[in-house]
């Protein structure tokens, strides 16, 4: 069984960093009423950079889960988390605030 780590030496990251992550959400979110969208989604970044097990921790609107989970699952591969020189599965909180 592969462990999932909370504490790592090097955290996983969306390719291009936080600005690229924000651009990804803005491109993929359907928000015609320009309402405030905020929340936190906990994911696992796998050893190959894919996202798995998204779980909404907090969301400010009805249907947040249904809107955000499919977008999160379409994300490109992330840079990996490391402990020492070994890539590991790690939790990551994605903060959404648009």
C-alpha positions as CSV (number, residue, x, y, z in Angstrom):
1,X,0.0,0.0,0.0
2,X,1.4,3.4,-1.0
3,X,1.4,5.9,1.8
4,X,0.1,9.5,1.3
5,X,2.2,12.1,3.0
6,X,1.2,15.3,4.7
7,X,4.7,16.5,5.3
8,X,7.3,16.4,2.5
9,X,10.6,18.0,1.7
10,X,9.4,19.5,-1.6
11,X,5.7,20.1,-2.2
12,X,3.9,19.2,-5.4
13,X,3.0,22.1,-7.6
14,X,0.7,22.9,-10.5
15,X,2.9,23.3,-13.7
16,X,3.7,27.0,-13.9
17,X,2.8,27.7,-10.3
18,X,0.0,29.6,-8.6
19,X,-0.5,32.0,-11.5
20,X,-0.9,29.2,-14.0
21,X,-3.3,27.4,-11.6
22,X,-5.5,30.6,-11.4
23,X,-5.5,30.9,-15.2
24,X,-6.5,27.2,-15.5
25,X,-9.5,27.8,-13.2
26,X,-10.5,31.0,-14.9
27,X,-10.4,29.2,-18.3
28,X,-12.4,26.2,-17.2
29,X,-14.9,27.8,-14.8
30,X,-18.4,28.6,-16.1
31,X,-19.3,31.7,-14.1
32,X,-21.6,33.9,-16.3
33,X,-23.0,35.7,-13.3
34,X,-19.5,36.6,-12.1
35,X,-20.3,35.4,-8.6
36,X,-17.7,35.0,-6.0
37,X,-16.4,31.4,-6.0
38,X,-14.2,30.3,-3.1
39,X,-13.3,27.0,-1.4
40,X,-10.7,24.4,-0.6
41,X,-10.3,21.1,-2.3
42,X,-8.0,18.5,-0.9
43,X,-6.4,16.2,-3.5
44,X,-3.7,13.6,-3.7
45,X,-0.9,14.2,-6.1
46,X,0.2,10.8,-7.2
47,X,3.8,9.7,-7.9
48,X,3.2,10.3,-11.6
49,X,1.8,13.8,-11.1
50,X,-1.8,13.0,-11.7
51,X,-4.5,14.2,-9.3
52,X,-6.7,11.7,-7.5
53,X,-9.3,11.6,-4.7
54,X,-10.5,15.2,-4.8
55,X,-12.5,16.1,-1.7
56,X,-14.2,19.5,-1.1
57,X,-13.3,20.7,2.3
58,X,-15.1,24.0,2.0
59,X,-17.2,25.7,-0.7
60,X,-19.2,28.9,-0.7
61,X,-22.0,28.0,-3.1
62,X,-24.6,25.4,-3.8
63,X,-23.2,22.9,-6.4
64,X,-19.5,23.8,-5.7
65,X,-18.6,20.1,-5.6
66,X,-20.3,19.4,-8.9
67,X,-18.7,22.4,-10.6
68,X,-15.2,22.1,-9.3
69,X,-14.4,18.3,-9.0
70,X,-14.6,17.7,-12.8
71,X,-12.3,20.7,-13.4
72,X,-9.8,19.4,-10.9
73,X,-9.8,16.0,-12.4
74,X,-8.9,17.5,-15.9
75,X,-5.8,19.2,-14.6
76,X,-2.5,18.5,-16.3
77,X,0.1,16.5,-14.3
78,X,1.7,18.4,-11.4
79,X,5.3,18.5,-10.4
80,X,6.0,15.8,-7.9
81,X,6.3,15.9,-4.1
82,X,9.6,14.5,-2.7
83,X,11.0,13.2,0.5
84,X,14.7,13.3,0.1
85,X,15.2,12.2,-3.6
86,X,12.2,9.9,-3.7
87,X,8.9,11.0,-5.4
88,X,6.0,10.3,-3.1
89,X,2.2,10.6,-3.1
90,X,1.2,13.7,-1.1
91,X,-1.9,15.6,-0.1
92,X,-2.3,19.1,-1.5
93,X,-4.9,21.7,-0.7
94,X,-6.1,23.7,-3.7
95,X,-7.4,27.1,-2.6
96,X,-10.0,28.6,-4.9
97,X,-10.8,32.3,-4.6
98,X,-12.2,34.0,-7.7
